[in-house]
Amino acid sequence: MTDRKCAGCGKIQNRNSMIKITREHAHNTIVVNGDSKTFGRSVYLCYNKSCIEAAFKKNRLQKALKTSLPQELKGKLINEF
């Protein structure tokens, strides 16, 4: 039961092979690929540019995390992954 759905394409994959974006509950900060001890709301993305862009274009990350995201997060994700 470690499969998660990509917010960009909707494909279900093992969570270890996906980017995890978490809104940390205690500090209300955004953590990318934090450890499993990070408590908060999380959303997953495939490791490809089209999924990252689709998730931002359709505001799926903001809706899933229930918060606004910094604009530089998209660039960071695209460049890093």
Biopython code that builds the backbone (N, CA, C, O; Angstrom):
import numpy as np
from Bio.PDB.StructureBuilder import StructureBuilder

atoms = [
    (1, "MET", "N", (0.824, -1.209, 0.000)),
    (1, "MET", "CA", (0.000, 0.000, 0.000)),
    (1, "MET", "C", (0.861, 1.264, 0.000)),
    (1, "MET", "O", (0.506, 2.256, 0.637)),
    (2, "THR", "N", (1.958, 1.234, -0.690)),
    (2, "THR", "CA", (2.813, 2.423, -0.746)),
    (2, "THR", "C", (2.696, 3.119, -2.092)),
    (2, "THR", "O", (3.574, 3.894, -2.469)),
    (3, "ASP", "N", (1.621, 2.848, -2.817)),
    (3, "ASP", "CA", (1.428, 3.505, -4.105)),
    (3, "ASP", "C", (0.732, 4.845, -3.915)),
    (3, "ASP", "O", (-0.134, 4.999, -3.054)),
    (4, "ARG", "N", (1.127, 5.803, -4.733)),
    (4, "ARG", "CA", (0.540, 7.142, -4.694)),
    (4, "ARG", "C", (0.202, 7.583, -6.107)),
    (4, "ARG", "O", (0.743, 7.059, -7.081)),
    (5, "LYS", "N", (-0.697, 8.550, -6.209)),
    (5, "LYS", "CA", (-1.144, 9.060, -7.499)),
    (5, "LYS", "C", (-0.447, 10.375, -7.805)),
    (5, "LYS", "O", (-0.382, 11.264, -6.956)),
    (6, "CYS", "N", (0.069, 10.495, -9.014)),
    (6, "CYS", "CA", (0.735, 11.723, -9.451)),
    (6, "CYS", "C", (-0.303, 12.828, -9.624)),
    (6, "CYS", "O", (-1.354, 12.611, -10.227)),
    (7, "ALA", "N", (-0.005, 14.010, -9.094)),
    (7, "ALA", "CA", (-0.916, 15.145, -9.224)),
    (7, "ALA", "C", (-0.910, 15.703, -10.646)),
    (7, "ALA", "O", (-1.834, 16.421, -11.029)),
    (8, "GLY", "N", (0.108, 15.386, -11.426)),
    (8, "GLY", "CA", (0.198, 15.898, -12.788)),
    (8, "GLY", "C", (-0.522, 15.039, -13.798)),
    (8, "GLY", "O", (-1.365, 15.537, -14.545)),
    (9, "CYS", "N", (-0.198, 13.724, -13.837)),
    (9, "CYS", "CA", (-0.750, 12.849, -14.874)),
    (9, "CYS", "C", (-1.797, 11.863, -14.342)),
    (9, "CYS", "O", (-2.547, 11.280, -15.125)),
    (10, "GLY", "N", (-1.853, 11.675, -13.033)),
    (10, "GLY", "CA", (-2.827, 10.760, -12.459)),
    (10, "GLY", "C", (-2.384, 9.309, -12.421)),
    (10, "GLY", "O", (-3.141, 8.440, -11.989)),
    (11, "LYS", "N", (-1.168, 9.039, -12.868)),
    (11, "LYS", "CA", (-0.643, 7.672, -12.890)),
    (11, "LYS", "C", (-0.298, 7.227, -11.466)),
    (11, "LYS", "O", (0.240, 8.009, -10.682)),
    (12, "ILE", "N", (-0.604, 5.983, -11.138)),
    (12, "ILE", "CA", (-0.313, 5.442, -9.815)),
    (12, "ILE", "C", (1.021, 4.700, -9.852)),
    (12, "ILE", "O", (1.233, 3.807, -10.672)),
    (13, "GLN", "N", (1.919, 5.097, -8.938)),
    (13, "GLN", "CA", (3.258, 4.514, -8.870)),
    (13, "GLN", "C", (3.650, 4.321, -7.410)),
    (13, "GLN", "O", (2.968, 4.783, -6.496)),
    (14, "ASN", "N", (4.765, 3.627, -7.220)),
    (14, "ASN", "CA", (5.324, 3.471, -5.886)),
    (14, "ASN", "C", (5.794, 4.835, -5.391)),
    (14, "ASN", "O", (6.429, 5.579, -6.138)),
    (15, "ARG", "N", (5.489, 5.163, -4.152)),
    (15, "ARG", "CA", (5.826, 6.502, -3.648)),
    (15, "ARG", "C", (7.324, 6.763, -3.575)),
    (15, "ARG", "O", (7.747, 7.919, -3.575)),
    (16, "ASN", "N", (8.136, 5.708, -3.515)),
    (16, "ASN", "CA", (9.590, 5.896, -3.472)),
    (16, "ASN", "C", (10.152, 6.369, -4.807)),
    (16, "ASN", "O", (11.282, 6.855, -4.861)),
    (17, "SER", "N", (9.381, 6.234, -5.883)),
    (17, "SER", "CA", (9.851, 6.653, -7.200)),
    (17, "SER", "C", (9.201, 7.967, -7.635)),
    (17, "SER", "O", (9.136, 8.267, -8.827)),
    (18, "MET", "N", (8.720, 8.750, -6.660)),
    (18, "MET", "CA", (8.041, 10.006, -6.972)),
    (18, "MET", "C", (8.596, 11.144, -6.113)),
    (18, "MET", "O", (9.232, 10.914, -5.084)),
    (19, "ILE", "N", (8.338, 12.382, -6.561)),
    (19, "ILE", "CA", (8.698, 13.573, -5.798)),
    (19, "ILE", "C", (7.591, 13.795, -4.773)),
    (19, "ILE", "O", (6.411, 13.807, -5.124)),
    (20, "LYS", "N", (7.963, 13.969, -3.524)),
    (20, "LYS", "CA", (6.988, 14.232, -2.460)),
    (20, "LYS", "C", (7.102, 15.690, -2.041)),
    (20, "LYS", "O", (8.180, 16.161, -1.679)),
    (21, "ILE", "N", (5.979, 16.398, -2.094)),
    (21, "ILE", "CA", (5.935, 17.796, -1.664)),
    (21, "ILE", "C", (4.995, 17.856, -0.471)),
    (21, "ILE", "O", (3.835, 17.458, -0.569)),
    (22, "THR", "N", (5.496, 18.355, 0.664)),
    (22, "THR", "CA", (4.736, 18.363, 1.907)),
    (22, "THR", "C", (4.618, 19.771, 2.459)),
    (22, "THR", "O", (5.588, 20.529, 2.468)),
    (23, "ARG", "N", (3.417, 20.117, 2.920)),
    (23, "ARG", "CA", (3.233, 21.356, 3.692)),
    (23, "ARG", "C", (3.341, 20.940, 5.146)),
    (23, "ARG", "O", (2.440, 20.306, 5.695)),
    (24, "GLU", "N", (4.448, 21.302, 5.757)),
    (24, "GLU", "CA", (4.712, 20.898, 7.133)),
    (24, "GLU", "C", (3.706, 21.566, 8.066)),
    (24, "GLU", "O", (3.506, 22.779, 8.013)),
    (25, "HIS", "N", (3.087, 20.773, 8.906)),
    (25, "HIS", "CA", (2.018, 21.250, 9.777)),
    (25, "HIS", "C", (2.506, 22.258, 10.820)),
    (25, "HIS", "O", (1.863, 23.283, 11.046)),
    (26, "ALA", "N", (3.626, 21.969, 11.443)),
    (26, "ALA", "CA", (4.104, 22.799, 12.551)),
    (26, "ALA", "C", (4.495, 24.212, 12.122)),
    (26, "ALA", "O", (4.177, 25.178, 12.816)),
    (27, "HIS", "N", (5.183, 24.342, 10.980)),
    (27, "HIS", "CA", (5.705, 25.648, 10.561)),
    (27, "HIS", "C", (5.038, 26.196, 9.313)),
    (27, "HIS", "O", (5.342, 27.310, 8.886)),
    (28, "ASN", "N", (4.123, 25.421, 8.717)),
    (28, "ASN", "CA", (3.427, 25.826, 7.486)),
    (28, "ASN", "C", (4.417, 26.144, 6.364)),
    (28, "ASN", "O", (4.209, 27.078, 5.590)),
    (29, "THR", "N", (5.491, 25.363, 6.283)),
    (29, "THR", "CA", (6.492, 25.536, 5.231)),
    (29, "THR", "C", (6.389, 24.384, 4.236)),
    (29, "THR", "O", (5.855, 23.321, 4.552)),
    (30, "ILE", "N", (6.908, 24.613, 3.029)),
    (30, "ILE", "CA", (6.879, 23.600, 1.979)),
    (30, "ILE", "C", (8.211, 22.843, 1.992)),
    (30, "ILE", "O", (9.280, 23.449, 1.932)),
    (31, "VAL", "N", (8.131, 21.515, 2.072)),
    (31, "VAL", "CA", (9.310, 20.658, 2.104)),
    (31, "VAL", "C", (9.255, 19.738, 0.889)),
    (31, "VAL", "O", (8.245, 19.071, 0.662)),
    (32, "VAL", "N", (10.338, 19.696, 0.105)),
    (32, "VAL", "CA", (10.405, 18.825, -1.066)),
    (32, "VAL", "C", (11.243, 17.606, -0.714)),
    (32, "VAL", "O", (12.374, 17.730, -0.244)),
    (33, "ASN", "N", (10.671, 16.416, -0.948)),
    (33, "ASN", "CA", (11.317, 15.133, -0.655)),
    (33, "ASN", "C", (11.824, 15.050, 0.783)),
    (33, "ASN", "O", (12.950, 14.623, 1.037)),
    (34, "GLY", "N", (10.966, 15.469, 1.720)),
    (34, "GLY", "CA", (11.307, 15.335, 3.128)),
    (34, "GLY", "C", (11.237, 13.875, 3.547)),
    (34, "GLY", "O", (10.769, 13.026, 2.788)),
    (35, "ASP", "N", (11.698, 13.590, 4.745)),
    (35, "ASP", "CA", (11.658, 12.213, 5.208)),
    (35, "ASP", "C", (10.232, 11.832, 5.634)),
    (35, "ASP", "O", (9.335, 12.675, 5.645)),
    (36, "SER", "N", (10.042, 10.587, 5.974)),
    (36, "SER", "CA", (8.708, 10.099, 6.326)),
    (36, "SER", "C", (8.258, 10.611, 7.686)),
    (36, "SER", "O", (7.099, 10.423, 8.054)),
    (37, "LYS", "N", (9.131, 11.244, 8.431)),
    (37, "LYS", "CA", (8.777, 11.792, 9.738)),
    (37, "LYS", "C", (8.149, 13.181, 9.636)),
    (37, "LYS", "O", (7.611, 13.682, 10.623)),
    (38, "THR", "N", (8.206, 13.809, 8.467)),
    (38, "THR", "CA", (7.636, 15.137, 8.270)),
    (38, "THR", "C", (6.113, 15.024, 8.290)),
    (38, "THR", "O", (5.524, 14.349, 7.446)),
    (39, "PHE", "N", (5.476, 15.688, 9.259)),
    (39, "PHE", "CA", (4.032, 15.599, 9.430)),
    (39, "PHE", "C", (3.355, 16.760, 8.708)),
    (39, "PHE", "O", (3.717, 17.920, 8.904)),
    (40, "GLY", "N", (2.373, 16.439, 7.876)),
    (40, "GLY", "CA", (1.618, 17.469, 7.184)),
    (40, "GLY", "C", (0.927, 16.905, 5.963)),
    (40, "GLY", "O", (0.912, 15.692, 5.751)),
    (41, "ARG", "N", (0.354, 17.790, 5.159)),
    (41, "ARG", "CA", (-0.322, 17.391, 3.921)),
    (41, "ARG", "C", (0.719, 17.186, 2.833)),
    (41, "ARG", "O", (1.651, 17.979, 2.697)),
    (42, "SER", "N", (0.558, 16.119, 2.058)),
    (42, "SER", "CA", (1.535, 15.812, 1.011)),
    (42, "SER", "C", (0.861, 15.584, -0.330)),
    (42, "SER", "O", (-0.312, 15.218, -0.409)),
    (43, "VAL", "N", (1.638, 15.811, -1.384)),
    (43, "VAL", "CA", (1.207, 15.545, -2.754)),
    (43, "VAL", "C", (2.420, 14.971, -3.482)),
    (43, "VAL", "O", (3.562, 15.300, -3.162)),
    (44, "TYR", "N", (2.160, 14.116, -4.454)),
    (44, "TYR", "CA", (3.237, 13.423, -5.161)),
    (44, "TYR", "C", (3.229, 13.766, -6.649)),
    (44, "TYR", "O", (2.175, 14.011, -7.236)),
    (45, "LEU", "N", (4.429, 13.780, -7.254)),
    (45, "LEU", "CA", (4.601, 14.041, -8.682)),
    (45, "LEU", "C", (5.589, 13.045, -9.277)),
    (45, "LEU", "O", (6.510, 12.590, -8.599)),
    (46, "CYS", "N", (5.391, 12.712, -10.542)),
    (46, "CYS", "CA", (6.372, 11.898, -11.263)),
    (46, "CYS", "C", (7.640, 12.729, -11.470)),
    (46, "CYS", "O", (7.605, 13.958, -11.409)),
    (47, "TYR", "N", (8.743, 12.051, -11.711)),
    (47, "TYR", "CA", (10.014, 12.729, -11.981)),
    (47, "TYR", "C", (10.093, 13.133, -13.450)),
    (47, "TYR", "O", (11.035, 12.730, -14.133)),
    (48, "ASN", "N", (9.142, 13.912, -13.961)),
    (48, "ASN", "CA", (9.284, 14.433, -15.313)),
    (48, "ASN", "C", (8.677, 15.828, -15.425)),
    (48, "ASN", "O", (7.763, 16.190, -14.684)),
    (49, "LYS", "N", (9.195, 16.581, -16.347)),
    (49, "LYS", "CA", (8.846, 17.994, -16.508)),
    (49, "LYS", "C", (7.373, 18.193, -16.843)),
    (49, "LYS", "O", (6.752, 19.131, -16.343)),
    (50, "SER", "N", (6.804, 17.329, -17.677)),
    (50, "SER", "CA", (5.410, 17.515, -18.091)),
    (50, "SER", "C", (4.442, 17.356, -16.916)),
    (50, "SER", "O", (3.439, 18.065, -16.847)),
    (51, "CYS", "N", (4.726, 16.444, -16.002)),
    (51, "CYS", "CA", (3.861, 16.275, -14.827)),
    (51, "CYS", "C", (3.951, 17.476, -13.890)),
    (51, "CYS", "O", (2.942, 17.925, -13.346)),
    (52, "ILE", "N", (5.161, 17.991, -13.708)),
    (52, "ILE", "CA", (5.353, 19.162, -12.849)),
    (52, "ILE", "C", (4.599, 20.362, -13.434)),
    (52, "ILE", "O", (3.895, 21.069, -12.712)),
    (53, "GLU", "N", (4.749, 20.586, -14.743)),
    (53, "GLU", "CA", (4.070, 21.718, -15.380)),
    (53, "GLU", "C", (2.562, 21.556, -15.352)),
    (53, "GLU", "O", (1.850, 22.534, -15.127)),
    (54, "ALA", "N", (2.051, 20.347, -15.573)),
    (54, "ALA", "CA", (0.604, 20.110, -15.560)),
    (54, "ALA", "C", (0.030, 20.362, -14.170)),
    (54, "ALA", "O", (-1.048, 20.944, -14.042)),
    (55, "ALA", "N", (0.726, 19.937, -13.146)),
    (55, "ALA", "CA", (0.250, 20.128, -11.773)),
    (55, "ALA", "C", (0.185, 21.605, -11.404)),
    (55, "ALA", "O", (-0.756, 22.035, -10.737)),
    (56, "PHE", "N", (1.176, 22.386, -11.832)),
    (56, "PHE", "CA", (1.154, 23.823, -11.558)),
    (56, "PHE", "C", (0.107, 24.535, -12.406)),
    (56, "PHE", "O", (-0.577, 25.433, -11.915)),
    (57, "LYS", "N", (-0.027, 24.147, -13.670)),
    (57, "LYS", "CA", (-0.963, 24.804, -14.578)),
    (57, "LYS", "C", (-2.407, 24.659, -14.091)),
    (57, "LYS", "O", (-3.205, 25.590, -14.202)),
    (58, "LYS", "N", (-2.725, 23.501, -13.561)),
    (58, "LYS", "CA", (-4.092, 23.226, -13.106)),
    (58, "LYS", "C", (-4.278, 23.470, -11.608)),
    (58, "LYS", "O", (-5.309, 23.105, -11.042)),
    (59, "ASN", "N", (-3.284, 24.085, -10.967)),
    (59, "ASN", "CA", (-3.325, 24.410, -9.531)),
    (59, "ASN", "C", (-3.585, 23.207, -8.642)),
    (59, "ASN", "O", (-4.170, 23.346, -7.568)),
    (60, "ARG", "N", (-3.161, 22.035, -9.074)),
    (60, "ARG", "CA", (-3.413, 20.831, -8.293)),
    (60, "ARG", "C", (-2.591, 20.772, -7.005)),
    (60, "ARG", "O", (-3.048, 20.232, -5.997)),
    (61, "LEU", "N", (-1.390, 21.323, -7.040)),
    (61, "LEU", "CA", (-0.565, 21.306, -5.834)),
    (61, "LEU", "C", (-1.153, 22.212, -4.760)),
    (61, "LEU", "O", (-1.216, 21.834, -3.589)),
    (62, "GLN", "N", (-1.586, 23.412, -5.160)),
    (62, "GLN", "CA", (-2.169, 24.343, -4.204)),
    (62, "GLN", "C", (-3.441, 23.752, -3.584)),
    (62, "GLN", "O", (-3.673, 23.888, -2.382)),
    (63, "LYS", "N", (-4.253, 23.104, -4.405)),
    (63, "LYS", "CA", (-5.494, 22.514, -3.904)),
    (63, "LYS", "C", (-5.217, 21.361, -2.955)),
    (63, "LYS", "O", (-5.860, 21.252, -1.911)),
    (64, "ALA", "N", (-4.276, 20.504, -3.300)),
    (64, "ALA", "CA", (-3.969, 19.342, -2.466)),
    (64, "ALA", "C", (-3.327, 19.751, -1.136)),
    (64, "ALA", "O", (-3.621, 19.168, -0.092)),
    (65, "LEU", "N", (-2.451, 20.753, -1.185)),
    (65, "LEU", "CA", (-1.760, 21.195, 0.029)),
    (65, "LEU", "C", (-2.554, 22.230, 0.812)),
    (65, "LEU", "O", (-2.214, 22.546, 1.952)),
    (66, "LYS", "N", (-3.607, 22.755, 0.206)),
    (66, "LYS", "CA", (-4.468, 23.777, 0.820)),
    (66, "LYS", "C", (-3.671, 25.000, 1.268)),
    (66, "LYS", "O", (-3.850, 25.507, 2.375)),
    (67, "THR", "N", (-2.788, 25.460, 0.380)),
    (67, "THR", "CA", (-1.995, 26.656, 0.647)),
    (67, "THR", "C", (-1.485, 27.217, -0.670)),
    (67, "THR", "O", (-1.490, 26.522, -1.686)),
    (68, "SER", "N", (-1.046, 28.465, -0.661)),
    (68, "SER", "CA", (-0.438, 29.025, -1.862)),
    (68, "SER", "C", (1.040, 28.625, -1.876)),
    (68, "SER", "O", (1.666, 28.470, -0.828)),
    (69, "LEU", "N", (1.577, 28.461, -3.077)),
    (69, "LEU", "CA", (2.964, 28.025, -3.220)),
    (69, "LEU", "C", (3.820, 29.155, -3.755)),
    (69, "LEU", "O", (3.344, 29.960, -4.555)),
    (70, "PRO", "N", (5.083, 29.235, -3.330)),
    (70, "PRO", "CA", (5.976, 30.253, -3.889)),
    (70, "PRO", "C", (6.233, 29.971, -5.370)),
    (70, "PRO", "O", (6.368, 28.813, -5.766)),
    (71, "GLN", "N", (6.302, 31.010, -6.180)),
    (71, "GLN", "CA", (6.458, 30.863, -7.626)),
    (71, "GLN", "C", (7.777, 30.192, -7.995)),
    (71, "GLN", "O", (7.852, 29.486, -9.001)),
    (72, "GLU", "N", (8.816, 30.405, -7.191)),
    (72, "GLU", "CA", (10.118, 29.816, -7.507)),
    (72, "GLU", "C", (10.145, 28.300, -7.301)),
    (72, "GLU", "O", (11.092, 27.644, -7.736)),
    (73, "LEU", "N", (9.128, 27.729, -6.648)),
    (73, "LEU", "CA", (9.081, 26.281, -6.438)),
    (73, "LEU", "C", (8.982, 25.528, -7.757)),
    (73, "LEU", "O", (9.605, 24.478, -7.911)),
    (74, "LYS", "N", (8.214, 26.041, -8.708)),
    (74, "LYS", "CA", (8.079, 25.385, -10.006)),
    (74, "LYS", "C", (9.428, 25.306, -10.724)),
    (74, "LYS", "O", (9.810, 24.250, -11.227)),
    (75, "GLY", "N", (10.142, 26.429, -10.766)),
    (75, "GLY", "CA", (11.458, 26.453, -11.394)),
    (75, "GLY", "C", (12.441, 25.524, -10.701)),
    (75, "GLY", "O", (13.234, 24.845, -11.352)),
    (76, "LYS", "N", (12.384, 25.501, -9.385)),
    (76, "LYS", "CA", (13.280, 24.631, -8.615)),
    (76, "LYS", "C", (13.006, 23.168, -8.938)),
    (76, "LYS", "O", (13.941, 22.390, -9.128)),
    (77, "LEU", "N", (11.729, 22.787, -9.003)),
    (77, "LEU", "CA", (11.379, 21.399, -9.305)),
    (77, "LEU", "C", (11.797, 21.009, -10.713)),
    (77, "LEU", "O", (12.342, 19.925, -10.921)),
    (78, "ILE", "N", (11.547, 21.878, -11.680)),
    (78, "ILE", "CA", (11.892, 21.572, -13.081)),
    (78, "ILE", "C", (13.402, 21.448, -13.253)),
    (78, "ILE", "O", (13.877, 20.544, -13.941)),
    (79, "ASN", "N", (14.157, 22.351, -12.631)),
    (79, "ASN", "CA", (15.625, 22.316, -12.755)),
    (79, "ASN", "C", (16.247, 21.149, -11.999)),
    (79, "ASN", "O", (17.219, 20.549, -12.458)),
    (80, "GLU", "N", (15.682, 20.830, -10.839)),
    (80, "GLU", "CA", (16.256, 19.792, -9.991)),
    (80, "GLU", "C", (15.926, 18.377, -10.470)),
    (80, "GLU", "O", (16.739, 17.465, -10.327)),
    (81, "PHE", "N", (14.746, 18.200, -11.032)),
    (81, "PHE", "CA", (14.313, 16.859, -11.415)),
    (81, "PHE", "C", (14.097, 16.815, -12.905)),
    (81, "PHE", "O", (13.727, 15.773, -13.445)),
]
sb = StructureBuilder()
sb.init_structure("model")
sb.init_model(0)
sb.init_chain("A")
sb.init_seg("    ")
for serial, (resi, resn, name, xyz) in enumerate(atoms, 1):
    if name == "N":
        sb.init_residue(resn, " ", resi, " ")
    sb.init_atom(name, np.array(xyz, "f"), 0.0, 1.0, " ", f" {name:<3s}", serial, name[0])
structure = sb.get_structure()
